[in-house]
């Protein structure tokens, strides 16, 4: 057992040294976000009441967690029209700013549940269409709290690729090695975490005037491409 631990320790040390040398000579990829999220997402829609909320007021965050997340840009914009509610939460990290596991640790499956919500339905990597455009596969869940239910779609984009959250095995302590397997040697890709939530179904929303402009803003930040199945 001691010999195995020693071998694993040496392997991890060599990997760390190799990554350090690699990062010293290879620059990170360029950011694809060249405009503030607040300017991309609609701030005015006919017939809608729109409010920008503090990120710490979202189910994903608190004042303490928000400080640790260290976003480069973020927005939590709420749209209301009659009895229809739409919440759009987007967080962005530039290349190399945050680890994939840390950025992806604040999903509704963890933060919403820890804040008193109950997940009553969960689907992984499902198709999501907007007009003629096919978005990247979405994570989907129904979360309930105080007799209120929210249909939640969310995406974690790593270097433009959606990461699937369905667990194939148990938690693995060798996270960095798994990340290399799924994302390659350069673990400094930019990241978006996008969450679209509503008290109405997606089918109902798509029939509601103005929602197409909200979805257009998601196209603008890159919700197109492929999916990478793995573990966080």
N, C-alpha and C positions, 0 to 999 in steps of 0.2 A: 504494500500500500504506500509506504514512504517513497519507494522508487517511482511509482506512478505519479504521485503528487509532485515529486521533483521534476519529472519529465514534463508534466503539464505546466509547471511554473516556468521552466526554461522556454517552453513553446510560447507561452504568453509574453514573456519578456522579449523574446526575439521578434514576435509580431509587433509589439509596441515600439521597439527600436526601428523596425523596418518602416512602420507607418510614420514615425517621426522624421526619418530620413526622406521618405517620399514627400511628405508635406513641406519639407524645407525647400524642395526643388521644383515642385509642381504647384502652380497657383490654383486656387479654387475656381470653379466655374463662375461665369458672370450671372448676376441677378437678371431675372426676366421682368421684375416689377419695376416700372419706371414712372409710376404715377401713384399718388396716395390712394389707398383703398377707399377713403371717404369720398374721393372724387369719381371713382369708378362705379360704386354702388349708388343707385338713384337716391337723391335727397329730397326730391319732389315728385309726387305722382298724383294725378288728378283724382280726387275723391278719397285719398288716403291720408291718415294722420301718421307722421313719421317722427320718431324720437331716437336720438343717439344716447345709448345707455353707457354708463361706466363699465369697463370690462370686469371690474370686481363685483358687479351686480349680476353677472351671468351665472348660470348653474355650474359652469366649468371652473369658475375662479372664485377667489376671495382676495382681499387686499394683499394678504401675505403671499398667496400663490401667484397672483399677477406680477408681483415684483420678481419672483424667482423665474417666471417664464421668459422674461427678458425679450419681449417681442421687438422686431424692427418696425412693425406697423400692425395695427389691429383695429377692428371695428365691431361694435355690437349695435346693430341698427334694428329697430322694431317698427313694423308697419301694421297699422290697424285700419280696417274699413268695415263698419257695421259690427257684426259679430265675428269677423275674420281677423285672426292674429297671425302674423308671420314674423319670426325672429331670424335674423341673419347675423351669424357670428363668424368672423374671419380673423385668423392670426397668421402673421407672416414672419419667417426668420430667413435672413439672408444666408448665402452659402457659408457653412462652417460655424454659424451662430449657436446652434443648439444640437444636441444629440437627437437621433431619431426617436429613441425610446423616451426621452424626457418630453419632447414635443408631442408624442403620441400617447402619453400617459393620462391625458386629461379628456378622455372621451366621455360621452354620456354613460357608458357602461360603468365607469368608475366615479366620476365627479357628480353626475346627476344622482346616481344611486346613493352616494355618500351624503348628498344634500336632501335625502328624504324621498326621492322619486323611486317608483317601482317599475321595473321593466316587465311589461306584459307580453311583448312580442319582439322577436329579434331575427333579422335576416341579414345575410352577409353577401357582399359583392353582387348586388342586384342591378339589372339594367336601369338606366335613367335617361330619358329622352326629353329633349326640348326642341319642339318644332321638327325640323329636318336634321337637327344635330343630335348625335349620340354622345352623351357625357360619359366620363369614366364611371365604372361601376361604383355604386354607392353602398355604404353601410346604412342599415335602416332599423329603427326600433320604435316601439310605442312605449312612452313613459307616462306614468300617472302619479299625481300628487294632489291631495285635498279635493278629490272628485273631479280633477281636471286632467285631461289626456292630451299629450302632444305627439304628433307624428314627426319623427326626427330622421333626417337624412344627413349623413356626414361623410366627409372625405379627408384623408390625410395624404397630401401630395408630397412626395419625396423626389426632388429633381424632375417634377412633371409627371410622375407616375403614382397612381393611387395604390396605397398599401392596404391589403385585405387583412381584416382582424380575426378571421376564423382560426382558432387554435388547432393545429394538427397534432401537437404533442403537449406535454406539460411544460411548465416554465423552465427555461434553460439558463443556467448561470453564465454561460459563455456567450453573452450577448454580442460583444464586439465581433467575434468570429462569425456569428450568424448574420450580422449586418453586412460583413464583407461578402459572405456567400450570396446574399440577396441583392446588394447594391454595388458590389465591386470594391476595389481597394480605396477609392477616394470617397470617404464618408463625409464630404463637405457640401452636399447638395442643398439648394434652397428648399424651404418647406412652407406649405400652406396647411392650415387646419380650417376646414370650412364646415359650418353646421347650419342647415336650413330646417327650421322647426315651425310647426303650425298646428292649430287646433282643428284644421280641416285636412281632408285627404288631398293627395297630390292631384287627383283627377278633378276635385272641386276647385283647387287653386288655379289650375290651368284654364279653367273657364271664367276666371275672374280677371277683369280688365286691370292691367298694370303689373300683374305677376310676371308676364313675359319680359318686362324690362328688368325685373329683379334677376330673373334667370339669365338674361343677356349679360348682366354684369359678371356672373359666374363663368360664362364663356370667355369673357375678356381676360380673366386671370388664369385661364388655362385648364378648365375642366374637360380636357380631351386627352385621349391617349390610352395607355395600357394599365394593367393591374399587376402588382407584385404580391403574391400570397406569402405570408410569413407570420412571424411572431414578434410581438413587442414585449 
